[in-house]
Amino acid sequence: MEALVSQYLTGELALLVTCLMIIGKVLKTYKYLDNKWIPLVLLPISIVIVFGIKGIDYVNFLIAILCWGVAIGVHQTYKQVTGAKSDVTDKK
């Protein structure tokens, strides 16, 4: 089991999760993009980056979705635990 996990989850993917969170934070400051669309913008970014790092494969597609979900989940958990509100209150 440990070999299976280490085969698919590498340090590059932990870095990808961090990068997706940073990209999401930057997108949040973009006034023409509503916050509800940020996860949908991050998904293709995650897929492209994983395909660039690991190659095009169905397993890598699932890994990209997993990294995307972890980035979104960590952000949402942080918001729920801290009660943090959006940094940008008025985008219009």
C-alpha positions in Angstrom: 0.0 0.0 0.0 2.8 2.4 0.9 4.5 1.8 -2.5 1.2 2.5 -4.3 0.8 5.8 -2.4 4.4 6.9 -3.0 4.1 6.0 -6.7 1.3 8.4 -7.3 1.6 11.1 -4.7 4.9 12.9 -5.0 6.3 16.1 -3.7 5.5 17.8 -7.1 1.8 17.2 -6.4 2.0 18.8 -3.0 3.6 21.8 -4.6 0.8 21.8 -7.2 -1.8 22.0 -4.5 0.1 25.0 -3.0 0.3 26.6 -6.5 -3.4 26.1 -7.1 -4.2 27.8 -3.8 -2.0 30.7 -4.7 -3.5 31.0 -8.2 -7.0 30.9 -6.6 -6.0 33.7 -4.3 -4.8 35.8 -7.2 -7.9 35.1 -9.2 -10.0 36.2 -6.2 -8.5 39.7 -6.6 -9.5 39.9 -10.3 -12.6 42.0 -10.3 -14.1 40.6 -13.6 -14.2 37.0 -12.3 -16.9 36.1 -9.8 -15.6 33.9 -6.9 -18.0 31.1 -7.8 -16.1 30.5 -11.0 -12.6 30.2 -9.5 -12.8 26.4 -8.8 -13.9 25.8 -12.5 -10.9 27.9 -13.7 -8.5 26.0 -11.4 -9.6 22.6 -12.7 -8.2 22.9 -16.2 -5.1 24.6 -14.8 -4.5 21.6 -12.6 -5.0 19.1 -15.4 -2.6 21.0 -17.7 0.1 21.2 -15.1 -0.2 17.5 -14.1 -0.2 16.4 -17.8 2.9 18.6 -18.3 4.7 17.0 -15.3 3.6 13.4 -15.5 2.3 12.9 -19.1 -1.2 12.4 -20.5 -2.8 9.3 -18.9 -6.1 8.6 -17.2 -4.4 8.0 -13.9 -2.8 11.4 -14.2 -6.2 12.9 -15.0 -7.5 11.5 -11.7 -4.4 12.8 -9.9 -5.1 16.3 -11.3 -8.7 16.1 -10.0 -7.5 14.9 -6.6 -5.0 17.8 -6.3 -7.7 20.3 -7.4 -10.1 18.9 -4.8 -7.5 19.0 -2.1 -6.7 22.7 -2.9 -10.4 23.6 -2.8 -11.0 21.5 0.3 -8.1 23.0 2.3 -9.3 26.5 1.4 -12.9 25.8 2.3 -11.9 24.1 5.6 -9.7 27.1 6.5 -12.6 29.5 5.8 -15.0 27.4 7.9 -12.7 27.0 10.9 -11.5 30.6 11.0 -14.7 32.2 9.9 -12.7 34.2 7.3 -14.7 36.2 4.9 -13.7 37.2 1.3 -10.8 39.6 1.0 -12.5 41.4 -1.8 -15.9 42.7 -0.7 -17.0 44.7 -3.8 -15.9 43.5 -7.2 -18.3 45.6 -9.3 
